Amino acid sequence: TLYGMMGDMQQSLALYEAGLKGVEPKSTDDALALADDYANYSSVLGMLERSDESFQAAQHAAGLREQHAPDDPKQQLMAAAELAYAHFRKGDHASAEKYWLRGIALVKSMPDPPMDDAFRMYNQLSIMLGQNGNAERALALANEGLAFAEQHGLHPDSPKWPPLLRAKSDAEAGLGDPVAAEKSIRRAIAISVKVFGPDN
């Protein structure tokens, strides 16, 4: 909502709670729109650190997608991402990893994958693995994400590169390779400066 974009999470939460109360979908389109609303509601709850309720809302969103669009890869990808983030916010990193890997498998199977979703999943899973002390797997995921970007012709100056390059740098540092880590972070900084300017 506009309130959420402005940072007023409490007002955004109140609007979602009022708007979602008692709503039942009458068609597939209604159900998928409702799933989007529950996914956003889950995010707002997560930002307010109400992880149990956030998890329930994400489950409801994913359930609507699985019930009404079981053969739609994009909807199943969204369901996987929603459940991954919900489990992550709840502290269940093993389940978060399972759903992020499911999402990554889906984007790899698509002829025209949603690139933003793909990069977010590669990035978040790599960061989580690194924070959990698994730098080797974190580096493998970051490199896989970078290779995926190259395979799909991502422009060399795209702002989508730096997050994955930073995740790669963190993993390289975690593996005790400061030279490689510096090379990756310098590339990330160079792209960011080129795209956003030196003050961003």
C-alpha positions as CSV (number, residue, x, y, z in Angstrom):
1,T,0.0,0.0,0.0
2,L,1.0,3.7,-0.2
3,Y,1.3,3.7,3.6
4,G,3.7,0.8,3.5
5,M,5.8,2.6,0.8
6,M,5.9,5.6,3.0
7,G,7.1,3.5,6.0
8,D,3.8,3.6,8.0
9,M,3.6,-0.1,8.6
10,Q,1.0,0.1,11.3
11,Q,-1.4,2.0,9.0
12,S,-0.6,-0.4,6.1
13,L,-1.3,-3.3,8.4
14,A,-4.7,-1.9,9.5
15,L,-5.7,-1.5,5.9
16,Y,-4.7,-5.0,5.0
17,E,-6.5,-6.5,8.0
18,A,-9.7,-4.5,7.2
19,G,-9.5,-5.3,3.4
20,L,-8.8,-9.0,3.7
21,K,-11.4,-9.8,6.4
22,G,-14.0,-12.3,5.2
23,V,-12.9,-12.1,1.5
24,E,-13.5,-15.2,-0.5
25,P,-12.4,-15.5,-4.2
26,K,-15.0,-16.0,-6.8
27,S,-12.7,-16.9,-9.7
28,T,-9.1,-17.8,-10.5
29,D,-8.2,-14.2,-11.1
30,D,-9.7,-13.2,-7.8
31,A,-7.8,-16.0,-6.0
32,L,-4.5,-14.9,-7.5
33,A,-5.1,-11.2,-6.7
34,L,-6.0,-12.3,-3.2
35,A,-2.7,-14.3,-3.0
36,D,-0.8,-11.1,-3.9
37,D,-2.6,-9.2,-1.1
38,Y,-1.8,-11.9,1.4
39,A,1.8,-12.0,0.3
40,N,2.1,-8.2,0.8
41,Y,0.3,-8.6,4.2
42,S,2.8,-11.2,5.1
43,S,5.7,-8.8,4.3
44,V,4.2,-6.0,6.4
45,L,3.8,-8.4,9.4
46,G,7.4,-9.6,8.9
47,M,8.6,-6.0,9.0
48,L,6.7,-5.6,12.2
49,E,8.5,-8.7,13.5
50,R,5.2,-10.6,13.9
51,S,6.8,-13.7,12.4
52,D,4.1,-16.3,13.3
53,E,1.3,-14.2,11.7
54,S,3.6,-13.4,8.7
55,F,4.2,-17.1,8.3
56,Q,0.4,-17.9,8.3
57,A,-0.3,-15.2,5.8
58,A,2.5,-16.4,3.5
59,Q,1.1,-20.0,3.8
60,H,-2.3,-18.7,2.8
61,A,-1.0,-16.8,-0.2
62,A,1.0,-19.9,-1.4
63,G,-2.0,-22.2,-0.8
64,L,-4.2,-20.0,-3.1
65,R,-1.6,-20.2,-5.8
66,E,-1.2,-23.9,-5.5
67,Q,-4.9,-24.5,-5.5
68,H,-5.9,-22.1,-8.3
69,A,-2.7,-22.2,-10.6
70,P,-0.9,-25.5,-9.9
71,D,0.4,-25.6,-13.5
72,D,1.5,-22.0,-13.8
73,P,5.3,-21.9,-13.2
74,K,5.2,-18.2,-12.4
75,Q,2.6,-18.6,-9.7
76,Q,4.4,-21.6,-8.3
77,L,7.6,-19.5,-8.2
78,M,5.9,-16.8,-6.3
79,A,4.6,-19.4,-3.8
80,A,8.1,-20.8,-3.3
81,A,9.5,-17.4,-2.8
82,E,6.8,-16.4,-0.3
83,L,7.3,-19.6,1.7
84,A,11.1,-19.2,1.6
85,Y,10.9,-15.6,3.1
86,A,8.3,-16.7,5.6
87,H,10.4,-19.5,6.9
88,F,13.5,-17.3,6.9
89,R,11.7,-14.7,9.0
90,K,10.6,-17.4,11.4
91,G,14.2,-18.6,11.8
92,D,13.7,-22.0,10.0
93,H,16.6,-21.7,7.6
94,A,16.5,-25.3,6.5
95,S,13.0,-24.9,5.1
96,A,13.8,-21.5,3.7
97,E,16.7,-23.1,1.8
98,K,14.4,-25.8,0.5
99,Y,11.9,-23.3,-0.9
100,W,14.6,-21.0,-2.4
101,L,16.1,-24.0,-4.2
102,R,12.6,-24.9,-5.4
103,G,12.2,-21.4,-6.8
104,I,15.6,-21.5,-8.4
105,A,14.8,-24.8,-10.1
106,L,11.6,-23.2,-11.5
107,V,13.3,-20.1,-12.9
108,K,16.0,-22.4,-14.5
109,S,13.2,-24.3,-16.2
110,M,11.5,-21.2,-17.7
111,P,12.3,-20.1,-21.3
112,D,11.7,-16.4,-20.2
113,P,12.2,-16.3,-16.4
114,P,11.4,-13.3,-14.2
115,M,15.0,-12.1,-13.7
116,D,14.4,-9.9,-10.7
117,D,12.9,-12.9,-8.8
118,A,15.7,-15.2,-9.9
119,F,18.4,-12.8,-8.7
120,R,16.7,-12.1,-5.4
121,M,16.5,-15.9,-4.7
122,Y,20.1,-16.5,-5.6
123,N,21.2,-13.5,-3.6
124,Q,19.2,-14.2,-0.5
125,L,20.1,-17.9,-0.3
126,S,23.8,-17.1,-0.8
127,I,23.7,-14.5,1.9
128,M,21.9,-16.9,4.3
129,L,24.3,-19.7,3.7
130,G,27.3,-17.4,4.3
131,Q,25.8,-16.1,7.5
132,N,25.3,-19.6,8.6
133,G,28.9,-20.4,8.2
134,N,28.6,-22.3,4.9
135,A,30.8,-20.0,2.7
136,E,31.6,-22.7,0.2
137,R,28.0,-23.3,-0.8
138,A,27.3,-19.5,-0.5
139,L,30.0,-18.9,-3.1
140,A,28.7,-21.7,-5.4
141,L,25.2,-20.1,-5.3
142,A,26.5,-16.6,-6.0
143,N,28.6,-18.0,-8.9
144,E,25.6,-19.9,-10.2
145,G,23.5,-16.7,-10.1
146,L,26.1,-14.7,-11.9
147,A,26.4,-17.4,-14.6
148,F,22.6,-17.4,-14.9
149,A,22.7,-13.6,-15.5
150,E,25.3,-14.0,-18.2
151,Q,23.4,-16.9,-19.8
152,H,20.3,-14.6,-20.1
153,G,22.3,-11.7,-21.5
154,L,22.2,-9.3,-18.6
155,H,23.7,-6.0,-19.6
156,P,27.2,-5.5,-18.2
157,D,26.1,-2.3,-16.4
158,S,22.9,-3.5,-15.0
159,P,22.2,-2.6,-11.4
160,K,21.2,-6.3,-10.9
161,W,24.9,-7.3,-10.8
162,P,26.1,-5.6,-7.5
163,P,24.0,-7.6,-5.0
164,L,25.2,-10.9,-6.3
165,L,28.8,-9.6,-6.6
166,R,28.6,-8.5,-2.9
167,A,27.3,-11.9,-1.9
168,K,30.2,-13.5,-3.8
169,S,32.7,-11.2,-2.1
170,D,31.3,-12.0,1.3
171,A,31.6,-15.8,0.6
172,E,35.1,-15.3,-0.7
173,A,36.1,-13.5,2.4
174,G,34.5,-16.2,4.5
175,L,36.7,-18.7,2.7
176,G,39.8,-16.7,3.5
177,D,40.4,-15.3,0.0
178,P,40.7,-11.5,0.5
179,V,42.2,-11.0,-3.0
180,A,39.2,-12.5,-4.7
181,A,36.8,-10.8,-2.3
182,E,38.3,-7.4,-3.1
183,K,38.1,-8.1,-6.8
184,S,34.4,-8.9,-6.6
185,I,33.5,-5.9,-4.4
186,R,35.4,-3.5,-6.6
187,R,33.5,-4.8,-9.6
188,A,30.2,-4.3,-7.7
189,I,31.2,-0.7,-6.7
190,A,32.3,0.2,-10.2
191,I,28.9,-0.9,-11.6
192,S,27.0,1.0,-8.9
193,V,29.0,4.2,-9.5
194,K,28.5,3.9,-13.2
195,V,24.7,3.4,-12.8
196,F,23.9,5.6,-9.8
197,G,26.8,8.0,-9.5
198,P,29.6,8.3,-6.9
199,D,27.3,9.6,-4.1
200,N,25.0,6.6,-4.0
